Amino acid sequence: MLWEAFGMKILLVDDDKLVRAVLADILTDAGYDVVETGDPQKALGLLDATSPPNFLITDVDLKSTMNGFDVAIGAHCRCPAIKIILISALSADHTGQPLDTRDRYLQKPFTGARLLGTISQLVNAALSP
């Protein structure tokens, strides 16, 4: 799916196919246009090759030379207005990396409602003067 679809666009990055599929279903059912990948390099390439998504949701541990924080930093460099949610089974203080103040962090497991609520918070924060 290309970013040209109507509505909010989300790039989803998780190396676990099952987790990625569940999250993509939740987001698609909520009306978001979702492009998904398990490869952090491909994710950054998608940001370079297309009009940017509104959101990036990325797992922290991507079993790659890049982690989710690396993807977030690359995304912010390419798309300063992008809203980012990092997800991990570890608590935020155990990841060993600071969270950018523009980003949000969700610890797994979380509900679909919590994920969608976090997206809503980021949208509302962006709309606030």
MMTF fields as JSON, N, C-alpha, C and O atoms, coordinates in Angstrom:
{
  "mmtfVersion": "1.0.0",
  "mmtfProducer": "UNKNOWN",
  "numBonds": 515,
  "numAtoms": 516,
  "numGroups": 129,
  "numChains": 1,
  "numModels": 1,
  "chainsPerModel": [1],
  "groupsPerChain": [129],
  "chainIdList": ["A"],
  "bondAtomList": [4, 2, 8, 6, 12, 10, 16, 14, 20, 18, 24, 22, 28, 26, 32, 30, 36, 34, 40, 38, 44, 42, 48, 46, 52, 50, 56, 54, 60, 58, 64, 62, 68, 66, 72, 70, 76, 74, 80, 78, 84, 82, 88, 86, 92, 90, 96, 94, 100, 98, 104, 102, 108, 106, 112, 110, 116, 114, 120, 118, 124, 122, 128, 126, 132, 130, 136, 134, 140, 138, 144, 142, 148, 146, 152, 150, 156, 154, 160, 158, 164, 162, 168, 166, 172, 170, 176, 174, 180, 178, 184, 182, 188, 186, 192, 190, 196, 194, 200, 198, 204, 202, 208, 206, 212, 210, 216, 214, 220, 218, 224, 222, 228, 226, 232, 230, 236, 234, 240, 238, 244, 242, 248, 246, 252, 250, 256, 254, 260, 258, 264, 262, 268, 266, 272, 270, 276, 274, 280, 278, 284, 282, 288, 286, 292, 290, 296, 294, 300, 298, 304, 302, 308, 306, 312, 310, 316, 314, 320, 318, 324, 322, 328, 326, 332, 330, 336, 334, 340, 338, 344, 342, 348, 346, 352, 350, 356, 354, 360, 358, 364, 362, 368, 366, 372, 370, 376, 374, 380, 378, 384, 382, 388, 386, 392, 390, 396, 394, 400, 398, 404, 402, 408, 406, 412, 410, 416, 414, 420, 418, 424, 422, 428, 426, 432, 430, 436, 434, 440, 438, 444, 442, 448, 446, 452, 450, 456, 454, 460, 458, 464, 462, 468, 466, 472, 470, 476, 474, 480, 478, 484, 482, 488, 486, 492, 490, 496, 494, 500, 498, 504, 502, 508, 506, 512, 510],
  "bondOrderList": [1, 1, 1, 1, 1, 1, 1, 1, 1, 1, 1, 1, 1, 1, 1, 1, 1, 1, 1, 1, 1, 1, 1, 1, 1, 1, 1, 1, 1, 1, 1, 1, 1, 1, 1, 1, 1, 1, 1, 1, 1, 1, 1, 1, 1, 1, 1, 1, 1, 1, 1, 1, 1, 1, 1, 1, 1, 1, 1, 1, 1, 1, 1, 1, 1, 1, 1, 1, 1, 1, 1, 1, 1, 1, 1, 1, 1, 1, 1, 1, 1, 1, 1, 1, 1, 1, 1, 1, 1, 1, 1, 1, 1, 1, 1, 1, 1, 1, 1, 1, 1, 1, 1, 1, 1, 1, 1, 1, 1, 1, 1, 1, 1, 1, 1, 1, 1, 1, 1, 1, 1, 1, 1, 1, 1, 1, 1, 1],
  "groupList": [{"groupName": "MET", "atomNameList": ["N", "CA", "C", "O"], "elementList": ["N", "C", "C", "O"], "formalChargeList": [0, 0, 0, 0], "bondAtomList": [1, 0, 2, 1, 3, 2], "bondOrderList": [1, 1, 2], "singleLetterCode": "M", "chemCompType": "L-PEPTIDE LINKING"}, {"groupName": "LEU", "atomNameList": ["N", "CA", "C", "O"], "elementList": ["N", "C", "C", "O"], "formalChargeList": [0, 0, 0, 0], "bondAtomList": [1, 0, 2, 1, 3, 2], "bondOrderList": [1, 1, 2], "singleLetterCode": "L", "chemCompType": "L-PEPTIDE LINKING"}, {"groupName": "TRP", "atomNameList": ["N", "CA", "C", "O"], "elementList": ["N", "C", "C", "O"], "formalChargeList": [0, 0, 0, 0], "bondAtomList": [1, 0, 2, 1, 3, 2], "bondOrderList": [1, 1, 2], "singleLetterCode": "W", "chemCompType": "L-PEPTIDE LINKING"}, {"groupName": "GLU", "atomNameList": ["N", "CA", "C", "O"], "elementList": ["N", "C", "C", "O"], "formalChargeList": [0, 0, 0, 0], "bondAtomList": [1, 0, 2, 1, 3, 2], "bondOrderList": [1, 1, 2], "singleLetterCode": "E", "chemCompType": "L-PEPTIDE LINKING"}, {"groupName": "ALA", "atomNameList": ["N", "CA", "C", "O"], "elementList": ["N", "C", "C", "O"], "formalChargeList": [0, 0, 0, 0], "bondAtomList": [1, 0, 2, 1, 3, 2], "bondOrderList": [1, 1, 2], "singleLetterCode": "A", "chemCompType": "L-PEPTIDE LINKING"}, {"groupName": "PHE", "atomNameList": ["N", "CA", "C", "O"], "elementList": ["N", "C", "C", "O"], "formalChargeList": [0, 0, 0, 0], "bondAtomList": [1, 0, 2, 1, 3, 2], "bondOrderList": [1, 1, 2], "singleLetterCode": "F", "chemCompType": "L-PEPTIDE LINKING"}, {"groupName": "GLY", "atomNameList": ["N", "CA", "C", "O"], "elementList": ["N", "C", "C", "O"], "formalChargeList": [0, 0, 0, 0], "bondAtomList": [1, 0, 2, 1, 3, 2], "bondOrderList": [1, 1, 2], "singleLetterCode": "G", "chemCompType": "PEPTIDE LINKING"}, {"groupName": "LYS", "atomNameList": ["N", "CA", "C", "O"], "elementList": ["N", "C", "C", "O"], "formalChargeList": [0, 0, 0, 0], "bondAtomList": [1, 0, 2, 1, 3, 2], "bondOrderList": [1, 1, 2], "singleLetterCode": "K", "chemCompType": "L-PEPTIDE LINKING"}, {"groupName": "ILE", "atomNameList": ["N", "CA", "C", "O"], "elementList": ["N", "C", "C", "O"], "formalChargeList": [0, 0, 0, 0], "bondAtomList": [1, 0, 2, 1, 3, 2], "bondOrderList": [1, 1, 2], "singleLetterCode": "I", "chemCompType": "L-PEPTIDE LINKING"}, {"groupName": "VAL", "atomNameList": ["N", "CA", "C", "O"], "elementList": ["N", "C", "C", "O"], "formalChargeList": [0, 0, 0, 0], "bondAtomList": [1, 0, 2, 1, 3, 2], "bondOrderList": [1, 1, 2], "singleLetterCode": "V", "chemCompType": "L-PEPTIDE LINKING"}, {"groupName": "ASP", "atomNameList": ["N", "CA", "C", "O"], "elementList": ["N", "C", "C", "O"], "formalChargeList": [0, 0, 0, 0], "bondAtomList": [1, 0, 2, 1, 3, 2], "bondOrderList": [1, 1, 2], "singleLetterCode": "D", "chemCompType": "L-PEPTIDE LINKING"}, {"groupName": "ARG", "atomNameList": ["N", "CA", "C", "O"], "elementList": ["N", "C", "C", "O"], "formalChargeList": [0, 0, 0, 0], "bondAtomList": [1, 0, 2, 1, 3, 2], "bondOrderList": [1, 1, 2], "singleLetterCode": "R", "chemCompType": "L-PEPTIDE LINKING"}, {"groupName": "THR", "atomNameList": ["N", "CA", "C", "O"], "elementList": ["N", "C", "C", "O"], "formalChargeList": [0, 0, 0, 0], "bondAtomList": [1, 0, 2, 1, 3, 2], "bondOrderList": [1, 1, 2], "singleLetterCode": "T", "chemCompType": "L-PEPTIDE LINKING"}, {"groupName": "TYR", "atomNameList": ["N", "CA", "C", "O"], "elementList": ["N", "C", "C", "O"], "formalChargeList": [0, 0, 0, 0], "bondAtomList": [1, 0, 2, 1, 3, 2], "bondOrderList": [1, 1, 2], "singleLetterCode": "Y", "chemCompType": "L-PEPTIDE LINKING"}, {"groupName": "PRO", "atomNameList": ["N", "CA", "C", "O"], "elementList": ["N", "C", "C", "O"], "formalChargeList": [0, 0, 0, 0], "bondAtomList": [1, 0, 2, 1, 3, 2], "bondOrderList": [1, 1, 2], "singleLetterCode": "P", "chemCompType": "L-PEPTIDE LINKING"}, {"groupName": "GLN", "atomNameList": ["N", "CA", "C", "O"], "elementList": ["N", "C", "C", "O"], "formalChargeList": [0, 0, 0, 0], "bondAtomList": [1, 0, 2, 1, 3, 2], "bondOrderList": [1, 1, 2], "singleLetterCode": "Q", "chemCompType": "L-PEPTIDE LINKING"}, {"groupName": "SER", "atomNameList": ["N", "CA", "C", "O"], "elementList": ["N", "C", "C", "O"], "formalChargeList": [0, 0, 0, 0], "bondAtomList": [1, 0, 2, 1, 3, 2], "bondOrderList": [1, 1, 2], "singleLetterCode": "S", "chemCompType": "L-PEPTIDE LINKING"}, {"groupName": "ASN", "atomNameList": ["N", "CA", "C", "O"], "elementList": ["N", "C", "C", "O"], "formalChargeList": [0, 0, 0, 0], "bondAtomList": [1, 0, 2, 1, 3, 2], "bondOrderList": [1, 1, 2], "singleLetterCode": "N", "chemCompType": "L-PEPTIDE LINKING"}, {"groupName": "HIS", "atomNameList": ["N", "CA", "C", "O"], "elementList": ["N", "C", "C", "O"], "formalChargeList": [0, 0, 0, 0], "bondAtomList": [1, 0, 2, 1, 3, 2], "bondOrderList": [1, 1, 2], "singleLetterCode": "H", "chemCompType": "L-PEPTIDE LINKING"}, {"groupName": "CYS", "atomNameList": ["N", "CA", "C", "O"], "elementList": ["N", "C", "C", "O"], "formalChargeList": [0, 0, 0, 0], "bondAtomList": [1, 0, 2, 1, 3, 2], "bondOrderList": [1, 1, 2], "singleLetterCode": "C", "chemCompType": "L-PEPTIDE LINKING"}],
  "groupTypeList": [0, 1, 2, 3, 4, 5, 6, 0, 7, 8, 1, 1, 9, 10, 10, 10, 7, 1, 9, 11, 4, 9, 1, 4, 10, 8, 1, 12, 10, 4, 6, 13, 10, 9, 9, 3, 12, 6, 10, 14, 15, 7, 4, 1, 6, 1, 1, 10, 4, 12, 16, 14, 14, 17, 5, 1, 8, 12, 10, 9, 10, 1, 7, 16, 12, 0, 17, 6, 5, 10, 9, 4, 8, 6, 4, 18, 19, 11, 19, 14, 4, 8, 7, 8, 8, 1, 8, 16, 4, 1, 16, 4, 10, 18, 12, 6, 15, 14, 1, 10, 12, 11, 10, 11, 13, 1, 15, 7, 14, 5, 12, 6, 4, 11, 1, 1, 6, 12, 8, 16, 15, 1, 9, 17, 4, 4, 1, 16, 14],
  "groupIdList": [1, 2, 3, 4, 5, 6, 7, 8, 9, 10, 11, 12, 13, 14, 15, 16, 17, 18, 19, 20, 21, 22, 23, 24, 25, 26, 27, 28, 29, 30, 31, 32, 33, 34, 35, 36, 37, 38, 39, 40, 41, 42, 43, 44, 45, 46, 47, 48, 49, 50, 51, 52, 53, 54, 55, 56, 57, 58, 59, 60, 61, 62, 63, 64, 65, 66, 67, 68, 69, 70, 71, 72, 73, 74, 75, 76, 77, 78, 79, 80, 81, 82, 83, 84, 85, 86, 87, 88, 89, 90, 91, 92, 93, 94, 95, 96, 97, 98, 99, 100, 101, 102, 103, 104, 105, 106, 107, 108, 109, 110, 111, 112, 113, 114, 115, 116, 117, 118, 119, 120, 121, 122, 123, 124, 125, 126, 127, 128, 129],
  "secStructList": [7, 7, 6, 6, 1, 1, 1, 7, 3, 3, 3, 3, 3, 7, 1, 7, 2, 2, 2, 2, 2, 2, 2, 2, 2, 2, 2, 2, 2, 6, 6, 7, 3, 3, 3, 3, 3, 1, 7, 2, 2, 2, 2, 2, 2, 2, 2, 2, 2, 1, 1, 7, 7, 1, 3, 3, 3, 3, 3, 1, 7, 7, 1, 1, 1, 1, 7, 2, 2, 2, 2, 2, 2, 2, 2, 2, 2, 2, 7, 6, 6, 7, 3, 3, 3, 3, 3, 3, 1, 1, 7, 4, 4, 4, 1, 1, 1, 7, 7, 7, 6, 6, 7, 3, 3, 3, 3, 1, 1, 7, 7, 2, 2, 2, 2, 2, 2, 2, 2, 2, 2, 2, 2, 2, 2, 2, 2, 7, 7],
  "xCoordList": [0.85, 0.0, 0.894, 1.878, 0.574, 1.339, 0.713, -0.45, 1.495, 1.021, -0.093, -0.74, -0.342, -1.327, -2.759, -3.661, -2.99, -4.336, -4.811, -4.005, -6.121, -6.691, -6.545, -6.425, -6.557, -6.508, -5.101, -4.134, -5.018, -3.721, -2.905, -3.43, -1.621, -0.729, 0.245, 0.803, 0.443, 1.334, 2.33, 1.964, 3.599, 4.642, 4.89, 5.249, 4.703, 4.837, 6.073, 6.219, 6.975, 8.22, 8.332, 8.455, 8.287, 8.473, 8.989, 8.438, 10.049, 10.634, 9.836, 10.055, 8.919, 8.072, 6.829, 5.978, 6.733, 5.643, 4.263, 3.34, 4.122, 2.831, 2.43, 1.298, 3.349, 3.063, 2.733, 1.775, 3.52, 3.29, 1.911, 1.216, 1.513, 0.204, -0.932, -1.914, -0.805, -1.854, -1.974, -3.076, -0.835, -0.864, -1.412, -2.189, -1.009, -1.513, -3.031, -3.723, -3.55, -5.007, -5.719, -6.751, -5.17, -5.776, -5.817, -6.842, -4.716, -4.616, -5.494, -6.158, -5.496, -6.32, -7.805, -8.582, -8.195, -9.595, -10.021, -11.199, -9.068, -9.373, -9.38, -9.646, -9.089, -9.175, -7.862, -7.855, -6.752, -5.45, -4.954, -5.257, -4.182, -3.479, -2.137, -1.369, -1.844, -0.653, 0.26, -0.176, 1.534, 2.578, 3.464, 3.854, 3.783, 4.532, 5.781, 5.847, 6.768, 8.014, 8.685, 8.445, 9.523, 10.326, 11.769, 12.59, 12.078, 13.444, 13.611, 12.996, 14.433, 14.601, 15.193, 14.821, 16.109, 16.67, 15.587, 15.527, 14.748, 13.652, 12.704, 12.203, 12.457, 11.578, 12.109, 11.358, 13.4, 13.974, 13.958, 13.777, 14.145, 14.048, 12.649, 12.495, 11.632, 10.257, 10.028, 9.29, 10.659, 10.535, 11.211, 10.745, 12.303, 13.018, 12.293, 12.364, 11.596, 11.053, 9.614, 9.128, 8.947, 7.53, 7.219, 8.062, 5.986, 5.562, 5.463, 5.025, 5.857, 6.001, 4.669, 3.643, 4.707, 3.523, 3.34, 4.247, 2.177, 1.914, 2.58, 3.001, 2.668, 3.172, 4.172, 4.117, 5.088, 5.97, 5.772, 5.898, 5.466, 5.403, 6.479, 6.453, 7.426, 8.541, 8.862, 8.838, 9.159, 9.661, 11.062, 11.76, 11.479, 12.827, 13.843, 14.868, 13.571, 14.51, 14.145, 13.21, 14.891, 14.58, 15.489, 15.445, 16.307, 17.198, 17.988, 18.098, 18.532, 19.25, 20.41, 20.564, 21.208, 22.251, 21.634, 22.281, 20.387, 19.651, 18.575, 17.971, 18.344, 17.215, 16.145, 16.311, 15.058, 13.961, 14.337, 13.809, 15.257, 15.711, 16.469, 16.327, 17.276, 17.98, 16.988, 17.171, 15.945, 14.917, 14.224, 13.973, 13.912, 13.24, 14.111, 13.615, 15.396, 16.305, 16.363, 16.29, 16.494, 16.507, 15.213, 15.219, 14.102, 12.794, 12.663, 12.184, 13.083, 13.013, 13.892, 13.523, 15.045, 15.923, 15.262, 15.378, 14.567, 13.937, 12.597, 12.241, 11.857, 10.487, 10.309, 9.78, 10.734, 10.704, 9.324, 9.237, 8.261, 6.917, 6.333, 5.234, 7.052, 6.502, 6.304, 7.11, 5.227, 4.927, 5.361, 5.038, 6.098, 6.696, 6.283, 6.281, 5.931, 5.651, 6.622, 6.651, 7.418, 8.339, 7.669, 7.052, 7.791, 7.179, 8.238, 9.161, 8.094, 9.056, 8.502, 7.648, 9.0, 8.658, 9.392, 8.988, 10.469, 11.217, 10.553, 9.936, 10.679, 10.191, 11.121, 12.277, 10.629, 11.393, 12.729, 13.718, 12.769, 14.019, 15.024, 16.161, 14.626, 15.537, 16.045, 16.748, 15.696, 16.156, 17.575, 18.245, 18.032, 19.379, 19.52, 20.633, 18.42, 18.477, 17.401, 16.299, 17.718, 16.715, 15.649, 15.913, 14.466, 13.336, 13.25, 13.244, 13.184, 13.003, 11.682, 10.696, 11.655, 10.452, 9.265, 8.12, 9.522, 8.428, 7.772, 6.67, 8.444, 8.005, 7.258, 7.3, 6.58, 5.891, 6.431, 6.999, 6.241, 6.749, 5.629, 4.967, 5.415, 4.426, 5.131, 5.861, 4.903, 5.489, 4.522, 3.337, 5.046, 4.26, 4.063, 4.953, 2.979, 1.826, 0.956, 0.901, 0.287, -0.662, -1.878, -1.813, -2.969, -4.214, -4.268, -3.551, -5.123, -5.355, -5.883, -5.518, -6.749, -7.302, -6.196, -6.239, -5.22, -4.114, -3.27, -2.852, -3.013, -2.259, -3.005, -2.419, -4.285, -5.078, -5.193, -5.207, -5.274, -5.311, -4.02, -4.046, -2.898, -1.61, -1.508, -0.981, -2.004, -2.039, -2.889, -2.493, -4.052, -4.935, -4.249, -4.386, -3.51, -2.787, -1.766, -1.632, -1.052, -0.059, -0.713, -0.184, -1.846, -2.57, -3.037, -2.863, -3.637, -4.139, -3.015, -3.18, -1.867, -0.721, -0.232, 0.168, -0.271, 0.171, -0.799, -0.4, -2.072, -3.084, -3.181, -3.737, -2.631, -2.686, -1.737, -0.626, -2.202, -1.33, -0.172, 0.651],
  "yCoordList": [-1.176, 0.0, 1.237, 1.284, 2.224, 3.451, 4.496, 4.384, 5.513, 6.553, 7.394, 8.148, 7.295, 8.146, 7.857, 8.635, 6.775, 6.459, 7.557, 8.259, 7.702, 8.73, 8.354, 7.18, 9.374, 9.13, 9.194, 9.452, 8.952, 8.955, 7.753, 6.653, 7.983, 6.929, 6.526, 7.378, 5.225, 4.703, 3.738, 2.85, 3.936, 2.975, 2.148, 2.692, 0.847, -0.083, -0.946, -1.596, -0.95, -1.701, -2.647, -2.207, -3.937, -4.952, -6.207, -6.645, -6.793, -7.973, -9.242, -10.259, -9.2, -10.349, -10.294, -9.419, -11.23, -11.214, -11.265, -10.584, -12.067, -12.198, -10.896, -10.435, -10.311, -9.028, -7.972, -7.215, -7.923, -6.947, -7.135, -6.156, -8.375, -8.644, -8.217, -7.631, -8.508, -8.123, -6.602, -6.056, -5.929, -4.467, -3.855, -2.901, -4.401, -3.894, -4.058, -3.166, -5.188, -5.404, -4.388, -3.841, -4.131, -3.153, -1.779, -1.098, -1.386, -0.066, 0.048, 1.064, -0.984, -0.977, -0.943, -0.205, -1.745, -1.749, -0.386, -0.034, 0.378, 1.717, 2.773, 3.945, 2.36, 3.273, 3.875, 4.753, 3.413, 3.928, 3.168, 1.989, 3.867, 3.236, 2.783, 3.601, 1.494, 0.93, 0.296, -0.486, 0.653, -0.036, -0.657, 0.01, -1.939, -2.644, -3.295, -3.682, -3.402, -4.077, -4.556, -4.024, -5.564, -6.045, -5.573, -5.884, -4.837, -4.423, -2.915, -2.111, -2.533, -1.107, -0.305, 0.85, -0.907, -0.209, 0.049, 1.125, -0.941, -0.771, 0.322, 1.106, 0.372, 1.405, 2.793, 3.66, 3.006, 4.31, 4.58, 5.72, 3.538, 3.692, 4.109, 4.912, 3.571, 3.969, 5.442, 6.134, 5.914, 7.334, 8.207, 9.31, 7.72, 8.469, 8.443, 9.405, 7.353, 7.14, 7.622, 7.68, 7.957, 8.291, 9.554, 10.085, 10.018, 11.098, 10.503, 9.363, 11.244, 10.653, 10.279, 10.911, 9.238, 8.876, 9.863, 10.632, 9.835, 10.668, 10.09, 10.824, 8.753, 8.054, 6.978, 6.397, 6.736, 5.582, 4.844, 5.432, 3.569, 2.717, 1.666, 0.912, 1.617, 0.692, -0.026, 0.556, -1.296, -2.073, -1.569, -1.089, -1.675, -1.26, -2.31, -1.977, -3.567, -4.655, -5.258, -6.052, -4.875, -5.304, -6.42, -6.744, -7.012, -8.109, -7.734, -8.515, -6.523, -5.976, -5.135, -4.962, -4.625, -3.693, -2.373, -1.579, -2.137, -0.945, -1.363, -2.427, -0.515, -0.75, 0.308, 1.165, 0.239, 1.174, 2.623, 3.525, 2.854, 4.225, 4.757, 5.927, 3.906, 4.299, 4.655, 5.637, 3.851, 4.118, 5.44, 6.239, 5.673, 6.92, 8.135, 9.134, 8.053, 9.165, 9.418, 10.564, 8.352, 8.493, 9.07, 9.868, 8.661, 9.17, 10.655, 11.425, 11.063, 12.479, 13.332, 14.459, 12.813, 13.549, 13.743, 14.805, 12.708, 12.757, 13.482, 14.177, 13.322, 13.839, 14.452, 13.786, 15.693, 16.277, 16.278, 16.266, 16.292, 16.351, 14.968, 14.877, 13.906, 12.565, 12.302, 12.716, 11.614, 11.217, 9.764, 8.916, 9.479, 8.158, 7.511, 8.142, 6.23, 5.412, 4.249, 3.473, 4.132, 2.999, 1.983, 2.347, 0.707, -0.352, -1.376, -1.649, -1.942, -2.937, -3.684, -3.179, -4.896, -5.668, -5.119, -5.369, -4.372, -3.761, -2.458, -1.779, -2.109, -0.806, 0.26, -0.027, 1.467, 2.535, 2.782, 3.094, 2.649, 2.917, 1.766, 1.897, 0.665, -0.468, -0.624, -1.587, 0.306, 0.212, 0.726, 0.393, 1.524, 2.058, 3.263, 3.749, 3.763, 4.924, 5.924, 5.533, 7.214, 8.227, 8.331, 8.113, 8.664, 8.833, 10.299, 11.193, 10.537, 11.889, 12.433, 11.699, 13.684, 14.263, 14.298, 14.412, 14.201, 14.183, 12.815, 12.697, 11.778, 10.404, 9.864, 10.443, 8.754, 8.043, 6.628, 6.123, 6.004, 4.658, 3.807, 4.209, 2.647, 1.694, 0.4, -0.166, -0.058, -1.325, -2.455, -2.387, -3.498, -4.689, -5.495, -5.486, -6.17, -6.171, -4.94, -4.414, -4.494, -3.397, -3.748, -4.6, -3.089, -3.351, -2.5, -1.509, -2.908, -2.11, -0.735, 0.266, -0.684, 0.594, 1.522, 2.731, 0.959, 1.787, 2.317, 3.475, 1.493, 1.944, 3.066, 4.098, 2.863, 3.879, 5.149, 6.253, 4.995, 6.157, 6.954, 8.184, 6.269, 6.943, 7.712, 8.824, 7.132, 7.837, 9.102, 10.172, 8.977, 10.135, 11.229, 12.415, 10.823, 11.805, 12.572, 13.788, 11.853, 12.515, 13.477, 14.56, 13.089, 13.965, 15.197, 16.317, 15.002, 16.149, 17.076, 18.296, 16.518, 17.342, 18.187, 19.339, 17.603, 18.328, 19.438, 20.445, 19.264, 20.278, 21.39, 22.455, 21.129, 22.126, 23.283, 23.082, 24.515, 25.672, 25.734, 26.646],
  "zCoordList": [0.0, 0.0, 0.0, 0.739, -0.805, -0.855, 0.047, 0.436, 0.374, 1.291, 0.688, 1.416, -0.613, -1.25, -0.802, -1.116, -0.086, 0.388, 1.321, 1.932, 1.427, 2.286, 3.75, 4.099, 4.595, 6.032, 6.58, 5.862, 7.875, 8.558, 8.114, 7.939, 7.939, 7.46, 8.558, 9.25, 8.711, 9.741, 9.11, 8.34, 9.456, 9.109, 10.361, 11.405, 10.263, 11.379, 11.171, 10.135, 12.175, 12.071, 13.264, 14.407, 12.99, 14.044, 13.371, 12.361, 13.926, 13.305, 13.581, 12.923, 14.538, 14.854, 13.956, 14.118, 13.013, 12.037, 12.687, 12.242, 13.734, 14.402, 15.088, 14.94, 15.83, 16.495, 15.454, 15.609, 14.403, 13.336, 12.71, 12.438, 12.481, 11.882, 12.802, 12.347, 14.095, 15.05, 15.125, 15.081, 15.238, 15.308, 14.019, 14.061, 12.888, 11.606, 11.524, 11.034, 11.998, 11.996, 12.874, 12.484, 14.064, 14.979, 14.315, 14.346, 13.727, 13.113, 11.869, 11.664, 11.048, 9.837, 10.203, 9.596, 11.196, 11.642, 12.182, 12.122, 12.709, 13.23, 12.124, 12.386, 10.891, 9.761, 9.291, 8.428, 9.85, 9.425, 8.211, 8.028, 7.38, 6.266, 6.815, 7.322, 6.723, 7.351, 6.311, 5.465, 6.397, 5.65, 6.715, 7.673, 6.546, 7.583, 7.021, 5.854, 7.899, 7.551, 8.831, 9.915, 8.687, 9.795, 9.685, 10.548, 8.648, 8.341, 8.571, 7.87, 9.542, 9.833, 8.674, 8.468, 7.92, 6.756, 5.702, 5.107, 5.486, 4.537, 5.006, 4.2, 6.319, 6.868, 6.547, 6.102, 6.772, 6.473, 4.972, 4.543, 4.182, 2.731, 2.299, 1.378, 2.957, 2.652, 2.98, 2.277, 4.043, 4.388, 3.336, 3.049, 2.764, 1.73, 0.397, -0.368, 0.113, -1.227, -1.411, -2.54, -0.352, -0.458, 0.332, 1.055, 0.171, 1.057, 2.459, 2.612, 3.466, 4.803, 5.444, 5.194, 6.273, 7.04, 8.191, 8.509, 8.804, 9.973, 11.216, 12.11, 11.258, 12.433, 12.046, 10.962, 12.976, 12.93, 14.237, 15.312, 14.155, 15.334, 15.141, 14.168, 16.068, 15.916, 17.213, 18.297, 17.067, 18.192, 18.501, 17.608, 19.761, 20.14, 19.723, 19.129, 20.026, 19.719, 18.37, 18.266, 17.341, 15.98, 15.468, 14.282, 16.33, 15.934, 14.682, 13.737, 14.703, 13.565, 14.098, 15.307, 13.189, 13.609, 14.052, 14.736, 13.665, 14.09, 15.083, 14.95, 16.079, 16.973, 16.706, 15.838, 17.449, 17.246, 17.495, 16.844, 18.444, 18.688, 17.48, 17.124, 16.844, 15.623, 14.516, 13.796, 14.39, 13.374, 13.684, 12.781, 14.961, 15.356, 15.038, 14.519, 15.344, 15.057, 13.549, 13.104, 12.771, 11.315, 10.776, 9.838, 11.375, 10.943, 11.262, 10.431, 12.455, 12.824, 11.909, 11.58, 11.497, 10.58, 9.222, 8.61, 8.759, 7.44, 7.472, 6.52, 8.563, 8.671, 10.063, 10.953, 10.275, 11.614, 12.28, 13.508, 11.5, 12.082, 12.408, 12.955, 12.081, 12.291, 13.786, 14.619, 14.097, 15.469, 15.635, 14.804, 16.717, 16.862, 18.173, 19.23, 18.075, 19.245, 19.215, 18.26, 20.269, 20.422, 21.331, 22.331, 20.982, 21.779, 22.162, 21.395, 23.366, 23.823, 25.016, 25.744, 25.207, 26.401, 27.617, 28.752, 27.386, 28.484, 28.901, 28.08, 30.17, 30.603, 30.025, 29.713, 29.885, 29.245, 29.936, 29.273, 31.246, 31.954, 31.84, 32.292, 31.255, 31.077, 29.64, 29.33, 28.781, 27.4, 27.233, 26.256, 28.166, 28.088, 27.189, 26.987, 26.641, 25.767, 26.167, 26.553, 26.075, 26.421, 25.333, 24.151, 25.761, 24.846, 24.427, 25.273, 23.137, 22.633, 23.189, 23.26, 23.575, 24.187, 23.225, 23.664, 21.931, 20.951, 20.838, 20.303, 21.34, 21.14, 22.353, 23.439, 22.145, 23.227, 23.277, 22.309, 24.424, 24.67, 25.242, 26.199, 24.667, 25.181, 25.525, 24.711, 26.739, 27.158, 26.834, 27.159, 26.188, 25.878, 27.152, 28.003, 27.325, 26.422, 26.663, 27.775, 25.625, 25.737, 24.893, 24.006, 25.178, 24.451, 23.188, 23.05, 22.285, 21.093, 21.467, 20.849, 22.484, 22.928, 23.444, 23.215, 24.131, 24.639, 23.487, 23.512, 22.482, 21.321, 20.604, 20.276, 20.364, 19.671, 20.502, 19.958, 21.82, 22.705, 22.655, 22.705, 22.557, 22.461, 21.147, 21.119, 20.072, 18.782, 18.911, 18.447, 19.538, 19.729, 20.55, 20.25, 21.59, 22.402, 21.573, 21.706, 20.721, 19.871, 18.875, 18.619, 18.322, 17.397, 18.14, 17.66, 19.322, 20.092, 20.51, 20.486, 20.896, 21.287, 20.099, 20.27, 18.907, 17.715, 17.354, 16.77, 17.697, 17.366, 18.402, 18.136, 19.587, 20.662, 20.359, 19.868, 20.665, 20.42, 21.401, 21.328]
}
